[in-house]
């Protein structure tokens, strides 16, 4: 306590800010990481508890896309319905068919054969292969690459997109790859990385130590350079550089915490 009382107002303020930062981001990380579900258009649609009615069930993924309510409903009758805002897409109907698998080396054994319908219209017939990252690639029955999802534009944002046939679709409309993933079991993801949270806490703790033991660290570093370092007095530049260093470390800590929230 004596060491803390000797600190000036700025040093005390930095310590308070760093401690508050650890507490604030700990709560925020807990809330963010607990929101796990299907990543869609770079947003997490939270996986809700399965709704079971008799022998049938519904798996629901709910969230927001561009400020609009977005809900995927996957039913046990192998249909997918997507509602975003006041627009509904589907229901898409899934039919497993081994004969639809592309007759190419590797695909015949590894791909899941399927057909996807929109009402009675056949949208896709072929196979889906799951990558090591948990994503699905679609291949037509003849082995050619089918619609494998929607990619963000050059600005990193999602917008209206054009499929392989040149047909324009609204940004929120699911692709065949999205539908196939929901049918087959999507990769469950979340935002936030506990590793980055730990790094942020480590940086905050280290900065607090540097503030509390500034004089001890200063004289310890001089012990390798001069005799009687306990008699040395820090220059004005040394004192100024300490404040610049502490402030920079606090800013870097906040940045690490913030970036980690977006990492999955």
Helices and strands as residue ranges (DSSP letters): H 2-5, H 9-34, E 37-40, E 43-47, E 51-53, E 56-65, E 68-75, E 79-84, E 87-96, G 98-100, H 107-110, E 112-118, E 121-130, E 136-140, E 161-162, E 168-169, H 176-184, E 188-189, H 194-212, H 214-222, G 229-231, H 236-262
